[in-house]
Amino acid sequence: MKIKKGDQVVVIAGNSKNRTEPRTVLSVDRDNGRVLVEGVNLRWKHNRPTQQQPQGERVQEECPIHASNVMLWDAAQKTAVRKRPAQES
């Protein structure tokens, strides 16, 4: 897998595919081939009430998507690329 944590990627499949701005990769699960991308695949998680939080809560969090649904972003060309862009020194 060519994607690493901190890379800029563009989603090419799924509900977020028409957004053209690059997103940051938060984590990579190489065993399952999934990546966690900032602001993509948001789900609601319901936490039950506890003594510290008597109301309970509903939080929105990112869930991982398959690595084949993202492409690396090349800032120099301002487009998504298939191969790894050259690293700047």
Backbone atoms as SQL, in Angstrom:
CREATE TABLE atoms (id INTEGER PRIMARY KEY, chain TEXT, resi INTEGER, resn TEXT, atom TEXT, x REAL, y REAL, z REAL);
INSERT INTO atoms VALUES
  (1, 'A', 1, 'MET', 'N', 0.853, -1.173, 0.000),
  (2, 'A', 1, 'MET', 'CA', 0.000, 0.000, 0.000),
  (3, 'A', 1, 'MET', 'C', 0.900, 1.237, 0.000),
  (4, 'A', 2, 'LYS', 'N', 0.621, 2.171, -0.873),
  (5, 'A', 2, 'LYS', 'CA', 1.468, 3.351, -1.027),
  (6, 'A', 2, 'LYS', 'C', 1.049, 4.512, -0.135),
  (7, 'A', 3, 'ILE', 'N', -0.035, 4.366, 0.590),
  (8, 'A', 3, 'ILE', 'CA', -0.560, 5.458, 1.407),
  (9, 'A', 3, 'ILE', 'C', 0.005, 5.359, 2.818),
  (10, 'A', 4, 'LYS', 'N', 0.433, 6.506, 3.359),
  (11, 'A', 4, 'LYS', 'CA', 0.971, 6.555, 4.709),
  (12, 'A', 4, 'LYS', 'C', 0.202, 7.592, 5.530),
  (13, 'A', 5, 'LYS', 'N', 0.349, 7.512, 6.841),
  (14, 'A', 5, 'LYS', 'CA', -0.278, 8.483, 7.733),
  (15, 'A', 5, 'LYS', 'C', 0.267, 9.876, 7.429),
  (16, 'A', 6, 'GLY', 'N', -0.633, 10.848, 7.340),
  (17, 'A', 6, 'GLY', 'CA', -0.234, 12.220, 7.063),
  (18, 'A', 6, 'GLY', 'C', -0.280, 12.591, 5.591),
  (19, 'A', 7, 'ASP', 'N', -0.483, 11.630, 4.696),
  (20, 'A', 7, 'ASP', 'CA', -0.568, 11.921, 3.262),
  (21, 'A', 7, 'ASP', 'C', -1.849, 12.692, 2.948),
  (22, 'A', 8, 'GLN', 'N', -1.812, 13.430, 1.855),
  (23, 'A', 8, 'GLN', 'CA', -2.991, 14.109, 1.335),
  (24, 'A', 8, 'GLN', 'C', -3.610, 13.207, 0.277),
  (25, 'A', 9, 'VAL', 'N', -4.908, 12.923, 0.402),
  (26, 'A', 9, 'VAL', 'CA', -5.582, 12.037, -0.551),
  (27, 'A', 9, 'VAL', 'C', -6.895, 12.665, -0.997),
  (28, 'A', 10, 'VAL', 'N', -7.432, 12.144, -2.101),
  (29, 'A', 10, 'VAL', 'CA', -8.738, 12.534, -2.626),
  (30, 'A', 10, 'VAL', 'C', -9.578, 11.264, -2.688),
  (31, 'A', 11, 'VAL', 'N', -10.820, 11.341, -2.244),
  (32, 'A', 11, 'VAL', 'CA', -11.716, 10.188, -2.285),
  (33, 'A', 11, 'VAL', 'C', -12.275, 10.059, -3.694),
  (34, 'A', 12, 'ILE', 'N', -12.166, 8.860, -4.279),
  (35, 'A', 12, 'ILE', 'CA', -12.610, 8.654, -5.660),
  (36, 'A', 12, 'ILE', 'C', -13.845, 7.764, -5.744),
  (37, 'A', 13, 'ALA', 'N', -14.320, 7.225, -4.612),
  (38, 'A', 13, 'ALA', 'CA', -15.508, 6.374, -4.620),
  (39, 'A', 13, 'ALA', 'C', -16.247, 6.553, -3.303),
  (40, 'A', 14, 'GLY', 'N', -17.559, 6.430, -3.350),
  (41, 'A', 14, 'GLY', 'CA', -18.364, 6.567, -2.145),
  (42, 'A', 14, 'GLY', 'C', -19.080, 7.905, -2.097),
  (43, 'A', 15, 'ASN', 'N', -19.610, 8.237, -0.928),
  (44, 'A', 15, 'ASN', 'CA', -20.404, 9.449, -0.772),
  (45, 'A', 15, 'ASN', 'C', -19.588, 10.735, -0.889),
  (46, 'A', 16, 'SER', 'N', -18.303, 10.689, -0.637),
  (47, 'A', 16, 'SER', 'CA', -17.462, 11.888, -0.658),
  (48, 'A', 16, 'SER', 'C', -16.657, 12.024, -1.937),
  (49, 'A', 17, 'LYS', 'N', -17.034, 11.330, -3.008),
  (50, 'A', 17, 'LYS', 'CA', -16.183, 11.302, -4.191),
  (51, 'A', 17, 'LYS', 'C', -16.180, 12.598, -4.989),
  (52, 'A', 18, 'ASN', 'N', -17.175, 13.442, -4.883),
  (53, 'A', 18, 'ASN', 'CA', -17.215, 14.662, -5.688),
  (54, 'A', 18, 'ASN', 'C', -16.511, 15.846, -5.038),
  (55, 'A', 19, 'ARG', 'N', -16.026, 15.672, -3.827),
  (56, 'A', 19, 'ARG', 'CA', -15.259, 16.739, -3.179),
  (57, 'A', 19, 'ARG', 'C', -13.840, 16.711, -3.727),
  (58, 'A', 20, 'THR', 'N', -13.394, 17.829, -4.245),
  (59, 'A', 20, 'THR', 'CA', -12.094, 17.843, -4.916),
  (60, 'A', 20, 'THR', 'C', -10.963, 18.279, -4.000),
  (61, 'A', 21, 'GLU', 'N', -11.252, 18.805, -2.825),
  (62, 'A', 21, 'GLU', 'CA', -10.170, 19.242, -1.949),
  (63, 'A', 21, 'GLU', 'C', -9.512, 18.028, -1.289),
  (64, 'A', 22, 'PRO', 'N', -8.198, 18.075, -1.115),
  (65, 'A', 22, 'PRO', 'CA', -7.494, 16.937, -0.513),
  (66, 'A', 22, 'PRO', 'C', -7.792, 16.820, 0.976),
  (67, 'A', 23, 'ARG', 'N', -7.773, 15.603, 1.475),
  (68, 'A', 23, 'ARG', 'CA', -8.007, 15.296, 2.886),
  (69, 'A', 23, 'ARG', 'C', -6.767, 14.616, 3.449),
  (70, 'A', 24, 'THR', 'N', -6.593, 14.654, 4.771),
  (71, 'A', 24, 'THR', 'CA', -5.428, 14.072, 5.429),
  (72, 'A', 24, 'THR', 'C', -5.745, 12.674, 5.926),
  (73, 'A', 25, 'VAL', 'N', -4.794, 11.754, 5.768),
  (74, 'A', 25, 'VAL', 'CA', -4.932, 10.390, 6.279),
  (75, 'A', 25, 'VAL', 'C', -4.556, 10.406, 7.760),
  (76, 'A', 26, 'LEU', 'N', -5.471, 9.945, 8.624),
  (77, 'A', 26, 'LEU', 'CA', -5.232, 9.928, 10.062),
  (78, 'A', 26, 'LEU', 'C', -4.554, 8.646, 10.515),
  (79, 'A', 27, 'SER', 'N', -4.911, 7.512, 9.919),
  (80, 'A', 27, 'SER', 'CA', -4.258, 6.246, 10.251),
  (81, 'A', 27, 'SER', 'C', -4.431, 5.268, 9.098),
  (82, 'A', 28, 'VAL', 'N', -3.572, 4.236, 9.090),
  (83, 'A', 28, 'VAL', 'CA', -3.578, 3.226, 8.044),
  (84, 'A', 28, 'VAL', 'C', -3.596, 1.853, 8.705),
  (85, 'A', 29, 'ASP', 'N', -4.525, 0.996, 8.275),
  (86, 'A', 29, 'ASP', 'CA', -4.599, -0.394, 8.743),
  (87, 'A', 29, 'ASP', 'C', -4.160, -1.275, 7.584),
  (88, 'A', 30, 'ARG', 'N', -2.891, -1.661, 7.576),
  (89, 'A', 30, 'ARG', 'CA', -2.332, -2.420, 6.462),
  (90, 'A', 30, 'ARG', 'C', -2.855, -3.853, 6.416),
  (91, 'A', 31, 'ASP', 'N', -3.216, -4.436, 7.560),
  (92, 'A', 31, 'ASP', 'CA', -3.717, -5.811, 7.578),
  (93, 'A', 31, 'ASP', 'C', -5.052, -5.933, 6.842),
  (94, 'A', 32, 'ASN', 'N', -5.932, -4.951, 7.029),
  (95, 'A', 32, 'ASN', 'CA', -7.254, -4.990, 6.406),
  (96, 'A', 32, 'ASN', 'C', -7.349, -4.122, 5.158),
  (97, 'A', 33, 'GLY', 'N', -6.292, -3.368, 4.835),
  (98, 'A', 33, 'GLY', 'CA', -6.293, -2.530, 3.638),
  (99, 'A', 33, 'GLY', 'C', -7.229, -1.340, 3.743),
  (100, 'A', 34, 'ARG', 'N', -7.335, -0.749, 4.940),
  (101, 'A', 34, 'ARG', 'CA', -8.258, 0.368, 5.150),
  (102, 'A', 34, 'ARG', 'C', -7.500, 1.592, 5.662),
  (103, 'A', 35, 'VAL', 'N', -8.041, 2.767, 5.359),
  (104, 'A', 35, 'VAL', 'CA', -7.450, 4.021, 5.811),
  (105, 'A', 35, 'VAL', 'C', -8.522, 4.868, 6.489),
  (106, 'A', 36, 'LEU', 'N', -8.103, 5.636, 7.475),
  (107, 'A', 36, 'LEU', 'CA', -8.990, 6.559, 8.173),
  (108, 'A', 36, 'LEU', 'C', -8.672, 7.954, 7.654),
  (109, 'A', 37, 'VAL', 'N', -9.640, 8.583, 6.982),
  (110, 'A', 37, 'VAL', 'CA', -9.435, 9.873, 6.333),
  (111, 'A', 37, 'VAL', 'C', -10.254, 10.925, 7.073),
  (112, 'A', 38, 'GLU', 'N', -9.643, 12.085, 7.271),
  (113, 'A', 38, 'GLU', 'CA', -10.266, 13.174, 8.019),
  (114, 'A', 38, 'GLU', 'C', -11.532, 13.675, 7.315),
  (115, 'A', 39, 'GLY', 'N', -12.664, 13.656, 8.032),
  (116, 'A', 39, 'GLY', 'CA', -13.909, 14.205, 7.521),
  (117, 'A', 39, 'GLY', 'C', -14.635, 13.343, 6.502),
  (118, 'A', 40, 'VAL', 'N', -14.269, 12.071, 6.371),
  (119, 'A', 40, 'VAL', 'CA', -14.886, 11.177, 5.392),
  (120, 'A', 40, 'VAL', 'C', -15.482, 9.977, 6.128),
  (121, 'A', 41, 'ASN', 'N', -16.630, 9.493, 5.656),
  (122, 'A', 41, 'ASN', 'CA', -17.316, 8.328, 6.222),
  (123, 'A', 41, 'ASN', 'C', -17.682, 8.570, 7.689),
  (124, 'A', 42, 'LEU', 'N', -18.384, 9.656, 7.939),
  (125, 'A', 42, 'LEU', 'CA', -18.775, 10.014, 9.302),
  (126, 'A', 42, 'LEU', 'C', -19.963, 9.180, 9.757),
  (127, 'A', 43, 'ARG', 'N', -19.898, 8.685, 10.987),
  (128, 'A', 43, 'ARG', 'CA', -20.956, 7.889, 11.595),
  (129, 'A', 43, 'ARG', 'C', -21.257, 8.451, 12.982),
  (130, 'A', 44, 'TRP', 'N', -22.480, 8.242, 13.447),
  (131, 'A', 44, 'TRP', 'CA', -22.863, 8.669, 14.790),
  (132, 'A', 44, 'TRP', 'C', -22.630, 7.530, 15.765),
  (133, 'A', 45, 'LYS', 'N', -21.998, 7.826, 16.893),
  (134, 'A', 45, 'LYS', 'CA', -21.786, 6.846, 17.959),
  (135, 'A', 45, 'LYS', 'C', -22.574, 7.314, 19.176),
  (136, 'A', 46, 'HIS', 'N', -23.403, 6.429, 19.714),
  (137, 'A', 46, 'HIS', 'CA', -24.218, 6.758, 20.879),
  (138, 'A', 46, 'HIS', 'C', -23.550, 6.200, 22.125),
  (139, 'A', 47, 'ASN', 'N', -23.250, 7.065, 23.081),
  (140, 'A', 47, 'ASN', 'CA', -22.672, 6.641, 24.348),
  (141, 'A', 47, 'ASN', 'C', -23.757, 6.665, 25.403),
  (142, 'A', 48, 'ARG', 'N', -23.869, 5.598, 26.170),
  (143, 'A', 48, 'ARG', 'CA', -24.919, 5.529, 27.168),
  (144, 'A', 48, 'ARG', 'C', -24.583, 6.397, 28.369),
  (145, 'A', 49, 'PRO', 'N', -25.597, 6.789, 29.133),
  (146, 'A', 49, 'PRO', 'CA', -25.357, 7.651, 30.285),
  (147, 'A', 49, 'PRO', 'C', -24.484, 6.966, 31.340),
  (148, 'A', 50, 'THR', 'N', -23.591, 7.752, 31.937),
  (149, 'A', 50, 'THR', 'CA', -22.757, 7.292, 33.043),
  (150, 'A', 50, 'THR', 'C', -22.881, 8.306, 34.167),
  (151, 'A', 51, 'GLN', 'N', -22.226, 8.041, 35.287),
  (152, 'A', 51, 'GLN', 'CA', -22.283, 8.998, 36.395),
  (153, 'A', 51, 'GLN', 'C', -21.567, 10.295, 36.039),
  (154, 'A', 52, 'GLN', 'N', -20.496, 10.203, 35.250),
  (155, 'A', 52, 'GLN', 'CA', -19.783, 11.418, 34.841),
  (156, 'A', 52, 'GLN', 'C', -20.544, 12.165, 33.751),
  (157, 'A', 53, 'GLN', 'N', -21.282, 11.459, 32.910),
  (158, 'A', 53, 'GLN', 'CA', -22.038, 12.047, 31.797),
  (159, 'A', 53, 'GLN', 'C', -23.486, 11.551, 31.908),
  (160, 'A', 54, 'PRO', 'N', -24.301, 12.131, 32.813),
  (161, 'A', 54, 'PRO', 'CA', -25.638, 11.581, 33.052),
  (162, 'A', 54, 'PRO', 'C', -26.583, 11.704, 31.853),
  (163, 'A', 55, 'GLN', 'N', -26.331, 12.613, 30.933),
  (164, 'A', 55, 'GLN', 'CA', -27.195, 12.768, 29.770),
  (165, 'A', 55, 'GLN', 'C', -26.896, 11.743, 28.686),
  (166, 'A', 56, 'GLY', 'N', -25.698, 11.148, 28.701),
  (167, 'A', 56, 'GLY', 'CA', -25.272, 10.357, 27.558),
  (168, 'A', 56, 'GLY', 'C', -24.850, 11.319, 26.466),
  (169, 'A', 57, 'GLU', 'N', -24.418, 10.799, 25.371),
  (170, 'A', 57, 'GLU', 'CA', -24.030, 11.705, 24.297),
  (171, 'A', 57, 'GLU', 'C', -24.082, 10.993, 22.957),
  (172, 'A', 58, 'ARG', 'N', -24.058, 11.797, 21.933),
  (173, 'A', 58, 'ARG', 'CA', -24.065, 11.340, 20.553),
  (174, 'A', 58, 'ARG', 'C', -22.924, 12.057, 19.858),
  (175, 'A', 59, 'VAL', 'N', -21.882, 11.313, 19.468),
  (176, 'A', 59, 'VAL', 'CA', -20.711, 11.935, 18.856),
  (177, 'A', 59, 'VAL', 'C', -20.546, 11.412, 17.434),
  (178, 'A', 60, 'GLN', 'N', -20.043, 12.274, 16.583),
  (179, 'A', 60, 'GLN', 'CA', -19.812, 11.902, 15.199),
  (180, 'A', 60, 'GLN', 'C', -18.324, 11.594, 15.036),
  (181, 'A', 61, 'GLU', 'N', -18.012, 10.431, 14.455),
  (182, 'A', 61, 'GLU', 'CA', -16.623, 10.043, 14.291),
  (183, 'A', 61, 'GLU', 'C', -16.397, 9.467, 12.898),
  (184, 'A', 62, 'GLU', 'N', -15.128, 9.521, 12.456),
  (185, 'A', 62, 'GLU', 'CA', -14.770, 8.972, 11.162),
  (186, 'A', 62, 'GLU', 'C', -14.583, 7.462, 11.287),
  (187, 'A', 63, 'CYS', 'N', -14.997, 6.742, 10.265),
  (188, 'A', 63, 'CYS', 'CA', -14.778, 5.306, 10.182),
  (189, 'A', 63, 'CYS', 'C', -13.857, 5.042, 8.995),
  (190, 'A', 64, 'PRO', 'N', -13.100, 3.949, 9.039),
  (191, 'A', 64, 'PRO', 'CA', -12.166, 3.681, 7.942),
  (192, 'A', 64, 'PRO', 'C', -12.873, 3.319, 6.632),
  (193, 'A', 65, 'ILE', 'N', -12.209, 3.630, 5.529),
  (194, 'A', 65, 'ILE', 'CA', -12.692, 3.236, 4.202),
  (195, 'A', 65, 'ILE', 'C', -11.591, 2.415, 3.535),
  (196, 'A', 66, 'HIS', 'N', -11.942, 1.699, 2.496),
  (197, 'A', 66, 'HIS', 'CA', -10.965, 0.857, 1.812),
  (198, 'A', 66, 'HIS', 'C', -9.955, 1.727, 1.073),
  (199, 'A', 67, 'ALA', 'N', -8.718, 1.271, 1.055),
  (200, 'A', 67, 'ALA', 'CA', -7.639, 2.063, 0.450),
  (201, 'A', 67, 'ALA', 'C', -7.815, 2.237, -1.049),
  (202, 'A', 68, 'SER', 'N', -8.572, 1.358, -1.703),
  (203, 'A', 68, 'SER', 'CA', -8.772, 1.500, -3.139),
  (204, 'A', 68, 'SER', 'C', -9.712, 2.649, -3.477),
  (205, 'A', 69, 'ASN', 'N', -10.377, 3.210, -2.479),
  (206, 'A', 69, 'ASN', 'CA', -11.307, 4.316, -2.712),
  (207, 'A', 69, 'ASN', 'C', -10.657, 5.686, -2.608),
  (208, 'A', 70, 'VAL', 'N', -9.339, 5.738, -2.429),
  (209, 'A', 70, 'VAL', 'CA', -8.638, 7.021, -2.338),
  (210, 'A', 70, 'VAL', 'C', -7.461, 7.026, -3.306),
  (211, 'A', 71, 'MET', 'N', -7.080, 8.236, -3.733),
  (212, 'A', 71, 'MET', 'CA', -5.891, 8.428, -4.559),
  (213, 'A', 71, 'MET', 'C', -5.035, 9.500, -3.920),
  (214, 'A', 72, 'LEU', 'N', -3.728, 9.354, -4.065),
  (215, 'A', 72, 'LEU', 'CA', -2.804, 10.345, -3.524),
  (216, 'A', 72, 'LEU', 'C', -2.973, 11.676, -4.242),
  (217, 'A', 73, 'TRP', 'N', -2.746, 12.764, -3.515),
  (218, 'A', 73, 'TRP', 'CA', -2.853, 14.115, -4.049),
  (219, 'A', 73, 'TRP', 'C', -1.451, 14.653, -4.306),
  (220, 'A', 74, 'ASP', 'N', -1.220, 15.159, -5.494),
  (221, 'A', 74, 'ASP', 'CA', 0.051, 15.783, -5.838),
  (222, 'A', 74, 'ASP', 'C', -0.154, 17.292, -5.843),
  (223, 'A', 75, 'ALA', 'N', 0.470, 17.976, -4.881),
  (224, 'A', 75, 'ALA', 'CA', 0.273, 19.420, -4.741),
  (225, 'A', 75, 'ALA', 'C', 0.886, 20.187, -5.911),
  (226, 'A', 76, 'ALA', 'N', 1.953, 19.662, -6.493),
  (227, 'A', 76, 'ALA', 'CA', 2.597, 20.362, -7.599),
  (228, 'A', 76, 'ALA', 'C', 1.688, 20.385, -8.827),
  (229, 'A', 77, 'GLN', 'N', 1.035, 19.259, -9.112),
  (230, 'A', 77, 'GLN', 'CA', 0.142, 19.196, -10.273),
  (231, 'A', 77, 'GLN', 'C', -1.284, 19.581, -9.920),
  (232, 'A', 78, 'LYS', 'N', -1.583, 19.659, -8.629),
  (233, 'A', 78, 'LYS', 'CA', -2.935, 19.967, -8.124),
  (234, 'A', 78, 'LYS', 'C', -3.972, 18.991, -8.674),
  (235, 'A', 79, 'THR', 'N', -3.625, 17.708, -8.630),
  (236, 'A', 79, 'THR', 'CA', -4.528, 16.659, -9.084),
  (237, 'A', 79, 'THR', 'C', -4.186, 15.352, -8.371),
  (238, 'A', 80, 'ALA', 'N', -5.073, 14.382, -8.472),
  (239, 'A', 80, 'ALA', 'CA', -4.813, 13.065, -7.909),
  (240, 'A', 80, 'ALA', 'C', -3.899, 12.289, -8.854),
  (241, 'A', 81, 'VAL', 'N', -2.998, 11.497, -8.284),
  (242, 'A', 81, 'VAL', 'CA', -2.036, 10.746, -9.095),
  (243, 'A', 81, 'VAL', 'C', -2.082, 9.270, -8.700),
  (244, 'A', 82, 'ARG', 'N', -1.691, 8.421, -9.651),
  (245, 'A', 82, 'ARG', 'CA', -1.668, 6.983, -9.379),
  (246, 'A', 82, 'ARG', 'C', -0.420, 6.569, -8.624),
  (247, 'A', 83, 'LYS', 'N', 0.729, 7.106, -8.988),
  (248, 'A', 83, 'LYS', 'CA', 1.949, 6.710, -8.305),
  (249, 'A', 83, 'LYS', 'C', 2.315, 7.744, -7.248),
  (250, 'A', 84, 'ARG', 'N', 3.225, 7.381, -6.391),
  (251, 'A', 84, 'ARG', 'CA', 3.622, 8.226, -5.276),
  (252, 'A', 84, 'ARG', 'C', 4.309, 9.493, -5.800),
  (253, 'A', 85, 'PRO', 'N', 3.839, 10.697, -5.394),
  (254, 'A', 85, 'PRO', 'CA', 4.500, 11.925, -5.847),
  (255, 'A', 85, 'PRO', 'C', 5.910, 12.042, -5.260),
  (256, 'A', 86, 'ALA', 'N', 6.781, 12.761, -5.949),
  (257, 'A', 86, 'ALA', 'CA', 8.155, 12.954, -5.481),
  (258, 'A', 86, 'ALA', 'C', 8.142, 13.732, -4.171),
  (259, 'A', 87, 'GLN', 'N', 8.941, 13.272, -3.208),
  (260, 'A', 87, 'GLN', 'CA', 9.033, 13.931, -1.911),
  (261, 'A', 87, 'GLN', 'C', 9.932, 15.145, -2.008),
  (262, 'A', 88, 'GLU', 'N', 9.492, 16.237, -1.414),
  (263, 'A', 88, 'GLU', 'CA', 10.298, 17.460, -1.397),
  (264, 'A', 88, 'GLU', 'C', 11.299, 17.390, -0.262),
  (265, 'A', 89, 'SER', 'N', 12.538, 17.869, -0.490),
  (266, 'A', 89, 'SER', 'CA', 13.529, 17.830, 0.569),
  (267, 'A', 89, 'SER', 'C', 13.655, 19.147, 1.283);
